[in-house]
């Protein structure tokens, strides 16, 4: 499944790779989320075998992925960005075999060769698999039956942080999230439609909301305060005083939706929550 917004060239490159997979995927789901370029026409005319969902008004990548997880027909869902794809054309066989042998694994994600970190482009060794507290939807495979048992991706997040929040749900329910080098992902990491301040604010806000929903009391109060402090420290280190002065933007956004997330509160035990926190 792929969600995309106005990155036609990146999407076309990914679609060309997906057409070469052998065995082929059962289906390819693509959500054009508020696209104003030629993305919809591209898919309809050049890749009619792919299932296209069109959001005339952008609903956000998180809500788009949540919808695709609901309507997907396969048992396993490979999540990609419009600018990422698997490097191994036989990856589907590898994924099926892996999940058949590991019934307690809810999500696997994979090493990425990415333009964001040029040193990875020539990397050949990625180490052994290990459990993690997050993953990247630019290269992960989710077991759909487990996803449907859990709250899943929170659409109100709009963009960012759905992965650690869902990993927390998985760990809380006794499942595993693993990083494994059974396949690798080529991530071109398009700089189009990436805004640093907006992305930081969305990440920080959604991390706050996740804590409200999942962390037990009284620990939630301390965790929330720590999250606010750590996000302020992070943006100050990156953007200086200007970044710090803009932190109230996400505080205000977080407070506006606080009643909604309090209603959705389903805290884990501290044992489960702290087990997730301890993961890399």
N, C-alpha and C positions, 0 to 999 in steps of 0.2 A: 504494500500500500504506500502511496505517495500523496502528499499534499503539496500544492505548488501555487505560487502567486507571481506572475509576471517575470518568470525566468525561463522563457521559451527555449532558448538555445541549450541551457543546462538540461532541461527536461527531455529534449529531443535526443541528446547524447545518451542519457540514461535509458530511454525507451529503446534505442537501437541495441543496447547491450541486453536488455531484458528479452528482446526477440530472439537472441542467440542462445539463451539458456537451454540446456539439454540434460535432463528432461525439462520440458517447458512448465511454467507455473500453471496451476489449475485456473487461475484468473489473475488479472492485474487491475487493481482499483486505484484510480487517480481522482483526487478532488482538486478542481480548479477553484480556489478560494478567493473570490472577488477579483478575478483576473480582468485586466483592461487591455491586454495585448491580444495576440492571435493564438493563445494557448488552446482554447476550446476548439477552434477550427483545425489546429494541428492534430489533436487527438482524434477528432471525428473523421478526418480525411486520410490521415496517414497511419493511424493505429486503431481502426474501428473495432478490432477484437478486444481492446481494453475497455473496461467498464468505467465510464466517466460520470462523476458527480459534479454538478456545477452549483456553487454558491454565488448567486448574483451579487450579494453583499457579503463581504468577508466575515466568516464566523471564527476565524483563527485556526491555527494548525492543530491545537489540542482538540477542539470540538470536531474538527474534520476527521482526525484520526479516531476519535471516539465513535463517530458514526460508521466509519469504515470497519472498525472492529465488530460492530453490531451486525453489519450486513454481509460480512465476509462469509464465504461458503467453506473454505478450507479449515482443517484442524490446526494448521500452523500459518502464521501471518508474518511475512518478512517485511519489516518497516524500513523504508529508505527515504532519503531526501530527494528532491528533484535533481540534485547535483552529486548523488552518490550511487554506487552500484557494486555488486559483488565482482571480485576479480576472477573467481573460479566459475566457469560456465556449467559445471556439474554440481553446483552448490546445493541444489534442491535435494539431491540424493544424500549428500552429506548431512544435511539438516534433518531429514526424515530418520536416517539411521541413528543420529545422535539422540533425538527426542524419544525414539522407541526404547533406547537403552537407559534413559534417565527420567523416570516418571515424575520425580519431585522437582524437576527444573521447570520454572514458569517462563523464564526469559533467558536467552543467550544473546550476547552481543560480541562484537568482533573487532580485532585490531584494525585501525584505519591508516591507510597511506593518504595523507591529507596535505593540501597546499597551505593550510593554516600552520602546520608544523613541517617545514620543508625537509627536516632531517629524517622524517619517516618515509619519504618517497623512495629511498633506496634500501630501506630496512628489510631484512629477510628473516630475522629471528625475533619472535614475539613472546617467548617464554611459555610457561605453563598456564593452564586455566586456573582461575580462582574466583571466589565469590565476591560480589561487589554490592554497594548500596545504591547504585544508579546504573544507567546505561544510556546509549544515544539512539534515538529513533532514526538516525541517519544510517544505521546498520545494526539491526537487532531482529531477532525472531521470537515471536510470542506464541505461547500455547493458548489457543482461543478458548478452550473449555474452562481453563483456570481464570482467564480474564473475565468471563461471564459470571463467575462465582463471586467476584470482588467488585467494589465500587467502580474501578476502572479509571480512565482518564477524566479529569474534572474539566468540563467544557468552559467553566467560568475563568479558568486560568488563561484562556485565549492563546497564549504562546509562552513557552518556557516552563520548566520544572515538572512537567507531567511524568517524566521518567523517574526521578527519585521518589516522587509521591507514590507512583505505582509500584516501584521496587519495595518501598516500605510496606505497602499492602501485601505484597507477595511474601516477604519475610515474616510479617505478622501472622500470616495464615500458614506458615510452616513450609513454604516453598523456597526454591533457590533462584538467585539471579547470578549468572556466570559470565565472565569474560573468557572466551575460548578462541584459540587460533585455528579452529578447524576450517575456517575460511577467512578471507581478508576483504576489506572494503576500500575501494578507491573513492575518496571524497574530494571533489574539486573545490569545495568550500567557496562558493560564489560570494563575493562581497556585496552583491546587489541585494537590497532590501534588508540590510543588517544595520541597525542603529545602536550604537554602544550604550548610550544613556537609556534609551527605551528598553533595550534588552536587559540591562542591569535592573531597572525598576521593575520589570515584569518578573524577573527571576526572584528578586528580593520579596516582592509582594506575594508571589505564589508560595514561596518557602514559608512565609508567615502564615498564610492560609492553611497550608498543609499541617503545620504545627498545631494550629487551632483545631483542626479536624482529628488528628491522629494521636497527639501526645497526651498522656494521662496527667491529671492533677496530682500533686501540686507542681510537678516537674515542668509542666507546660509554661508556667509563669517565668521560670528561669531560662528555659530554652528560648522563649520569645524574646526576652531581653538580650540574650546572647546573640540571637540572629540579627536583631537591629544593630547592635554594636559591631558585629563582624562585617555586616554589609557596609556600614558607614566607614569602617577602617579600610575595607577593600577598595571602595570607590575613591577614597582620599588618596590611597597609595597610587591609584591609576590616574586620577584626574585632578588631584590636588584640592584646594579649597573650593573651587567651582563645583566639583563633584559632590562634596559634602553639603554644600548649600542647596543642592537639588534633591537631597534625600527626602525632604517632606513631601515630594510629589508622590512617592509610592506609599508613604505613611497614610496620606489622605485617601488614596485609592483603597488601601487595605481596610481602613476604618469604614468606608462606605459600604463594603460588602460583608463586614464582620457579622451582622445578624444572620445572613444567609449561611455562612460557614459554621456558626455556632449551632444552627438547626441541623446541620449535616454531621455534627460531631459524633464520631464513633471511635473513641480512644482505644489504643492497644494497651496491653499491660506494659508496665515499665520494663519488665524483663525482655519482652519482644522489641520494644522501641529501642532500648539501649543496645540490644544485639544488632539491630540495623545500624545504629550510630557507630558501632565499633568496626563496621566493615569499611574497607578502602573505597 
